[in-house]
Amino acid sequence: MSKRSESDSVSRRRFGRFLAASGATVPALLAQQTAPADPARQNPTPPAPGNFRRPLAPDVPPFAGKLEFTRKDVAPKVEPFPMTQVRLLPNSVYHDAQEWNRGYMGRLGADRLLYTFRANAGLPVGSAKPLGGWEQPENGQRSSELRGHFPGHFLSATAQLAANGDKDAKAKGDYMVEELAKCQEKLGGKYLSAFPTTWWDRLEKGERVWAPFYTIHKIMAGMFDMYQLAGNRQALHVLEGMSAWADEWTAPKTEEHMQQILTIEFGGIAETLYRLAAATNNDRWAKVGDRFQKKSFINPLASRRDELRGLHVNTHIPQAIAAARRYEISGDSRFHDVADYFFYEVSTARSYVTAGTSNAEAWLAPPRRLMAEWKLSPNTAECCCAYNMLKLARRLYSWNPDAKYFDYYERSLLNHRIGTIRPNVGATQYYLSLTPGVWKTFGTEDQTFWCCTGSGVEEYSKLNDSIYWRDRDGLYVNLFIPSELDWAEKGFQLRQETKYPESQTTVLTVTAARPGALTMRLRVPGWLRAAPTVKVNGKTLDASASPGSYLTLNRSWKAGDKIEMELPMHLHAEAMPDDPGIQAFLYGPLVLAGDLGGEGLTEAHIIGPNLRVGAPNTEQFGSPLGPVNTTPPVPEIEIPAFRAAGIDPSSWIKPADKPLTFRTTSQKKDVTMVPLNTLFDRRYSVYWQVL
């Protein structure tokens, strides 16, 4: 920073002014470089020695021409175990979150979820009460142009519950598919939506409309998941009809017109079309998916250039996932490079300490200028973005099982995802704000339905999907979550018992095994200072592995074999890349937050009314867009600044009398720090000014 505060303590308002005063301006445009003309073409006389300039190849974008699809599958190096083979054990935060979410989903009646679809198709809606918020129908009040998106999310989440053995969820999902098929039939057999086709005329003409393809994609993805995970073949029929409609609507458009259409958020529709092409072995759907490749986004990434500044984040992460899926079914390395570089750049240059990315739903600064972006608004780290970045990390890991992907995955899962579902209620957040003095805000029971409400019900219905992975030699243990694995094909069963991260140990017990060698690889987290201690059947192994890699155990396992791995945690600081004086603190993989108390907070601050009713986008789109942390008013509080007693934060941040609880020492105002994912109904700070 250019200057320091005169005191160790500043109010939240003064802190904001302090940040604003320290920011440097950033040029709005980047200078463009052009290759010099070839002198040999200008002058046939050979140039003098030392002045020869070699002709340069023309600068042609990687995706210059029309995309041509040819099927060529790329086999993954590793695959996650199906959710049917992995079960979460009780008495863990993961199992709790799963059950809170299941309870919330169970309270939403199927006929309420179907209301706007039936109304749009001209079918009776019965006595069901419509949902509100982003699912608000046209009933004399202002309606939402995203209506229908949440039932699509709900179908995906329901399919995942069904894959986990929930028979009630499967029955509910099957009923919804059957009723949505009736709506589709009434609308002509292909089109299925909760809004009229006139909105597509507006999109085609370039008039204002709020993301119709985004909404259609959620429904299509829900149908695909009901087919693939819940075994519902009618869902496949509905999806193929919707895909045929998308084909017919987009086919007459020129590429220039489609590229203009793609400036309006369209979600991951290409990904679902590529998945459908692979599942049905029908290239038609992949070719339709190619019409949803946004050239202005994928061209720079394929050339390993970060031109993300100013883009809406959750519009584009699904496009990177679609690029990854396109590579997997075509072998086209350009799409590999798009997904690979995008993940690298976002995860290393555009993510906060929680692994969350975005501010006010966008990337507002150049790469590695997080401080400059952070001070612009409190609306950091949209939850949808975290959800979709985890999906992308899974795809890249399947290509290259590098432990770094699960270091990222673990940090996001622990700090951004687990702590953004409200205990016992199941409501979820929109933003995980990292502005000092804020608190967590959550959606309502049935009058919100943000995009993040939808990705939330998906997230917490599949918390068992990435713990264990496999290849031809054996299995990978990537997450330390109490769970059971049943690898039925090999007659191998494994039980993992741990209270991690509260405990620094995980224990894996083989509960069934056939004769013969099988390889087990244990992730050694990158945040460790040294190789962990590992015991097999009580005997310490002589060999280990360095942090950020895997410990490989190859042996003939038998029932009762036990592996114990110690994961000693330590305090460490992580500074803003563009201001080392603004720091966050972690204990192992856990981001710590200062508990600033709950003074002045009421339920009205935490649930429901925290909507931007009256913001410009409300007038544009007819729907409130998300939570804020400023109404009703709350008392202003002091945000302490710290004076570090040394480079090692453990020299002045000490363990308190409860697990995972710490307290600063010798400060003008000392603060208790706890994991961010445990703080609810309290004000907090994650980033601090450290003098």
Secondary structure, 3 states (H helix, E strand, C coil): CCCCCCCCEEEHHHHHHHHHHHCCCCCCCCCCCCCCCCHHHHCCCCCCCCCCCCCCCCCCCCCCCCCCCCCCCCCCCCEECCHHHEEECCCCHHHHHHHHHHHHHHHCCHHHHHHHHHHHHCCCCCCCCCCCHHHCCCCCCCCCCCCCHHHHHHHHHHHHHHHCCCHHHHHHHHHHHHHHHHHHHHCCCCCCCCCCCHHHHHHHHCCCCCCHHHHHHHHHHHHHHHHHCCCCHHHHHHHHHHHHHHHHHHCCCCHHHHHHHCCCCCCCHHHHHHHHHHHHCCHHHHHHHHCCCCHHHHHHHHCCCCCCCCCEHHHHHHHHHHHHHHHHHHCCHHHHHHHHHHHHHHHHHCCCCCCCCCECCECCCCCCCHHHHHCCCCCECEHHHHHHHHHHHHHHHHHCCCHHHHHHHHHHHHHHHHHHECCCCCCECCECCCCCCECCCECCCCCCCCHHHHHHHHHCCCCCCCCEEECCCEEEECCCCCEEEEEHHHCEEEEEEECCCCCCEEEEEEEECCCCEEEEEEEECCCCCCCCCEEECCEECCCCCCCCEEEEEEEECCCCCEEEEECCCCEEEEEECCEEEEEEEEECCEEEEEECCCCCCCHHHHECCCCCCCCHHHHHHCCCCCCCCCCCCCCCCEEECECCCCCCHHHCEEECCCCCCEEECCCCCCCEEEEHHHCCCCCEECCEEEC
